[in-house]
Amino acid sequence: MKLIVAPAPHAHSGDSVRKNMLNVIIALMPAFIVAMIAFGWGAVITTAVSVCSCVLFEWLICKFLMKERSHVGDLSAVLTGLLLAFNLPCNLPLWIVVLGALVAIGVGKMSFGGLGQNPFNPALVGRVFLLISFPVQMTTWPRPLGFSGSYLDAETAATPLYTLKNAIKAGDSSILDELPTLWDSFSGMIGGSLGEVSAIALLIGFVYLLCTKTITWHIPVSIILTVSLFAVVFAAIAGLPVCTFLGTTLCAGGLMLGAIYMATDYVTSPMTHCGQIVYGIGIGLIVMIIRCWGAYPEGMSFAILIMNAVTPLLNMYIHPKRFGEKKK
């Protein structure tokens, strides 16, 4: 009989990388459906190109550069492509989408050795690269027109966060009258990237992820509570309507997408619940600092990447006690 000696744990929970990735993909489907309703063929084309490009680049890098078996079957490249597409305008030129996928997979993931070894979220690496390299194209947001709109000639519109930013700069609360209603922001009939438009669809996916125990509540809730507290205090000090400022801050932009689906990435987030709460608080603070005083109206991508870099320190100083270790 062959004796296999391996470190603990020896019991298998039934989880796998493929299963967890599939759960996240399923959770994103309500938001994808809303994006299709809002942006029509632009949402379908951008998402398809992003996903196919990520899968292709990972297969090519594994086969010809790393000389190892491809891991595209674990669906991690599919999820990266989907999340990258959710961070892009639906009318972005397709060659820019392909370039973003190359950076996300080639630089953000495979250059560190592949899944499980990347210190930064690959989709956000691709998104930030495109934002810095092509700021005009990446901040030209289409107006929701459904399938009646043209992919190449979509009407553009200012996002709620741009309006919010202008009100903060001018110190004029009357500018907030230009904001869409909170229901529009919550349901998804606003301008923005594919995954930013519908907070309610993202929250439906959040409930699914919690029910399947794919993620825990610690990171998303700590981010949202931190942002909410900061928004209430800032609005009160700045003399802006608290409810309008808070509602737009929570429902518009990439807050929900980032907090639920990107900050919770297993590889780039802390291992312990206490560390995850600290991590979430840090993301929330950085997001609001950038939104209120930074050059960009949105700061979720930068906040998550910054805290990704802090994750090793959090794992070093906030870790569970070893089994049998005595309290000091």
Secondary structure as GFF3:
##gff-version 3
##sequence-region A 1 328
A	DSSP	alpha_helix	17	39	.	.	.	ID=ss1
A	DSSP	alpha_helix	41	60	.	.	.	ID=ss2
A	DSSP	pi_helix	61	65	.	.	.	ID=ss3
A	DSSP	three_ten_helix	72	74	.	.	.	ID=ss4
A	DSSP	alpha_helix	76	86	.	.	.	ID=ss5
A	DSSP	alpha_helix	94	102	.	.	.	ID=ss6
A	DSSP	pi_helix	103	107	.	.	.	ID=ss7
A	DSSP	three_ten_helix	110	112	.	.	.	ID=ss8
A	DSSP	alpha_helix	122	133	.	.	.	ID=ss9
A	DSSP	alpha_helix	135	138	.	.	.	ID=ss10
A	DSSP	three_ten_helix	146	148	.	.	.	ID=ss11
A	DSSP	alpha_helix	160	170	.	.	.	ID=ss12
A	DSSP	three_ten_helix	173	178	.	.	.	ID=ss13
A	DSSP	alpha_helix	182	187	.	.	.	ID=ss14
A	DSSP	alpha_helix	199	211	.	.	.	ID=ss15
A	DSSP	alpha_helix	218	238	.	.	.	ID=ss16
A	DSSP	alpha_helix	242	251	.	.	.	ID=ss17
A	DSSP	alpha_helix	255	257	.	.	.	ID=ss18
A	DSSP	pi_helix	258	262	.	.	.	ID=ss19
A	DSSP	alpha_helix	273	293	.	.	.	ID=ss20
A	DSSP	alpha_helix	300	317	.	.	.	ID=ss21
###
